[in-house]
Amino acid sequence: MRLLIAMLLGLAGCSWHAGLRAASDADLAALAGEVRALKRDAMQLHTDLQRIEAELFHPDELHTAVYVAMDLPDFMLEHISIQVDGHELARHRYTPQDNAALRLGGLQRLYLGNLPPGTRRLQARIQGRFEASPPLERSVDVQLSKQAAATAVELRISSNRRHDLVLDYLQQDLRP
């Protein structure tokens, strides 16, 4: 008799445990769905906050980017520095890989930041060398007329008809 009672209790316990497991699997699936929805909402909130922060702290009319380009296959750019209104914005030392990318027509973004509208003095200085020649240094000192729009400035390293090293610039206001 005790054996029979023990077997019945064992069977009842197994069926109760199976029912609990089925309920737990359904609850876990629902909970996993809620967690996925929360993650999706958190990612959307993060994206929205980043966009709002960018609009508040970096408005489009202040954006200024300075790019470097090079049209000389045999020139090794070693160093560049840029200043605006006497304050250094950026400097970079070039590696052989950097030079190879520039020779292939690449543009390097040297600076991306905010400058208020108005007249600004841009100074750029480069150092480098042609193969088997002494080091060269060139600079450009120009007045930028920064408008209330995003602005891109390209510093182009090239040569003139006399094969002199030239550092030139091009400014473009980017209106939406």
C-alpha positions, 0 to 999 in steps of 0.5 A: 500500500505504501508503495502504491501511495508513493507511486501515485504521489510520484506521478502527481509530482511529475505532472505538477512539475511538467505543468510548472515547466510549461507555464515557465516556458510561456512566461519566459517567452513573453518576458523575452519578447518584452526585453526585446521591445525594451531594447528596441525602445532604448536604442531608438531613444539613444538615436533620438538623443544623439540627434538632439545633442548634435542639433543643440551643440553642433548646429549646421551653421557652425560646422566647418571641415578642413580636408587635405588633397594631393596631386603629386605622385612623387611628393612625401607629405611629412607634416601639416598644421592648421590654425584659425585666428591664431589657435591651432585646430589640427596637426598631423604627421603622415605615414607612407600609408597616408601618402599612398592614400592621398596619391590615389586621390583620397581626401583626408579630413584633418578637422571637423568642428564648429566655427562661428560665422564671420571673417576668419584667418586660416593658416596652413603649413606643410612640410615634406619632400620630393624624392631625393631632395631636401625638405620643403615647407610651404604655407598659406594664409587666407581670410575665410568668410564663414557664412551661417552655413556648413563650410568645407575647406580643401587644402590642395598640394600640387605644383605649378608650371615651374614645378614648384610646390604649391599649397592652395585652398578652396572654400565652399559653403554647403547649404541644405 
